[in-house]
Amino acid sequence: MGILDERGFLYVLADLLSIVTIASCLISKVPQIQTVRRLQSATGLSVNGLLMELASYTVTMLYNFTNGYAFLSYLEYPILLVQEYVLVYFVLKYSSMLGQRAYMWAGVYGVLFFGFATGLIPSSVLMMLVPFTTPVGATSKVMQLIAILRSKDSASVSLITWAISAFTNSTRIYTIMLDSGDRMLLANFGVSTILSSSVLLAAWYYKKPKKE
């Protein structure tokens, strides 16, 4: 067997990285959720940025699902989505934006999600949306980066969350190259790795030491 054989070392490594990525994503957003709940404040977090990130996660997951890609190559997305729902809920709550309008849009989101997942809405629509996940996901991270740079205070930003984000995005570049080689997904994760790392560095730089 050659090293590039189906059961070769590179593929075993890809599977191991997928498992580590999925395990990391189990707690990816938890530190940020805990921070928002502890402070009972969403100051420094961009609502629009979070909603854009939610949209990007949703389209990417549905695209992988409807194309029948290996489940391990995108299993982190269902996990991230559940955490993102919780984070968005608390950010809206502490931003006094959790009203009838928010529930209405949540209902619209649910209907569209169900339509794509069951095939009621043609997968060709997803094909048109996927190219936008990179700029949308990138914009959400740029908005968070700008918020940190403007306030020069990252007290409400979790370093752990962004470190996990940078790590998992980078590992997905490798696993996707071996699994599908999908250029749109590779571009998405490449840009996400760079921006997540940038937010992590900015948050670390402006993190104020705890008072004794």
N, C-alpha and C positions, 0 to 999 in steps of 0.2 A: 504493500500500500504506500502511495506517495503522501507527502505531507498535506497536499491539497485534496486528497481523497475525501469523499463525503464524511467519513468517520475519522478524518485526520485531526492532527493537533489544532489547526487553526479553527476548525469547526467546534471542537471541544471547548476551546478558549472562548469562542463566540457565545456558546451556550452558558458557560460559567459567568461571562460578563452580563448576559441577559438576566441571569438569576440574581446577581449582585445588584444590577440596576433596578430590578423589580423590588428587591428587598429594601433598597435605599428609598425608593419611592413610597414605601409603606408609611414612612414618617416625614417625607419631604416637606409638606406644608404644615405639619403639626407644630413645629416651633413658632412659625409665624402666627398660627391660629392662637396659640397659647399667649403670645405677646399681646395680640389685640385684645383678647379676653381679660388678661391681667390688668392692662392699662385702661380698658374700657374706652379705647380711643383708636381711631383709624388715621390719626394725623401722620402725614408723611407717606401714606399709601394712596395710590391713584385708583379710584373706582373705575375709571375708563380703562386704565391699564389692565386691571384684573378681569374686566369683562372681555377685553380683546384677547387676553390670554385664555380665557374660558372658551371663546369661540375657536381659537387656534387648536386647542387640545381636542375639542369636540370633532372638528372637521378631520384632523389627522387620525383620530381613532376610528371614525366611521369609514374613512378612506381605506385604512388597513383592513378593517373588518369586511367591507364589501368586496375587496379584491382578494380575499382569502389568503392573506399573508400569514406566515407562521405566527401563532398566537403569542409565543414567547417574545417575538420581536416588537410587540406593542402592548403587552399586558400592563405595563406601567400606566398607560393612559386611562383605563377605567379606574385605577387606584388614584391617580392624580385628580381625575374629574370629581370623585367623591369628596376629596379634601378641598378642592377648589370651590365646590358648592358650599361647603361649610364656611370657608374663609370669606367668600363673597357675602354670605348671609350676615356674618358678624360685622364685616366692614360696612355694609348697608345699614345695619342696625345702629351702629355707633356713629354713623354719618347722618342719622335721621332721614334715611332714604328708603326705609322698609315700609312701603305703603301699598295702596291698591295698584298703582301703576307698576310697581316692581313685581307683584304677584301676577299681573296680566302678562308681562313679558316673559315671566317664568313659564306660564302656561303655553305661550307661543313657542318657546324654546322646546318644551316637552313634546309638543305635537310634531315639530320639525325633526327632532331627534328620532322619534318613533317612525316617522315617515321614511327617513333615510335608512334606518336599521332594518326595517322590514321590506324595503324595496318598493314601497308605495310611491316614493319620489325617485325618479330615475337616477342611477349611479352616475350618469353623465353630468348631472348637476354638480356632484361632488368633484368630478374631474375638473370642472371649471373653477371650483372653489379652492382646491388644494394649492394652486400656485400662489394664492393670497395668504396662506397660512404663514409663510416666511416673513413677508412684510408686516403682517398683523402681529405675529408673535414678537418680531423684532421691535416694532413700535411700542408694544406694551413694556418691554424691558428698557427701551430708551426713555420712556416716560418715567419709569422708576429711577433710572440713573439720573435724569435731570432733577427729579424731586430731591434726591440726596445731595446733589451738587449745589442746588439752590439754597437748601436749608442748612447745609453743612452740619447736619445732625441725622444720624442713622439709628437713634435709640429704638425706634419702633420696627427696625428692619432686622430680620433674623439672619445671621451669618451662616448658620447651619443650613437653612433652607436654600440659600443661594449657592453654597458649596455643593450641596447635593445636586442642584440643578445643573451646575457646570459639569460635574462628574458624569451624571447620567446622560447628558446630551453628547458628551465626548465619546462615551462607550457605544452609543447608538450608531455613531458614524462607522465604527468597525463592524458591528453586527449586521447593519443594513448592507454594507459592501459585500459581505459574504452571503447574505440571504437573498436579497432581491436586486441590489445595485440601483435602486430607484433614485434617479438623479434629483427629483424634486424633494424627496425626503432627506437625501444627503445634504442638499443646500440648506434646507430648513434647520437641520441639527448643527451644521457647521456654523451658521450665523448665530444660532441660539447659544452655542458653546462660547463664542467670543463675547457676546453681550452679557451672558450670565456671569462670566468671569469678570467682566468690567464692573458690573453691579456689586459683586462680591468684594472686589478691591476697594471700590469707593465706600462701601458700607464699613469695611474694616478700617479704612483710613479715618473716617469721620465718627467712628464709634467712640463715644465719650466714656472714660473710665468711671466705674462705679464709685460713689462717694463712700468713704470709710464710715 
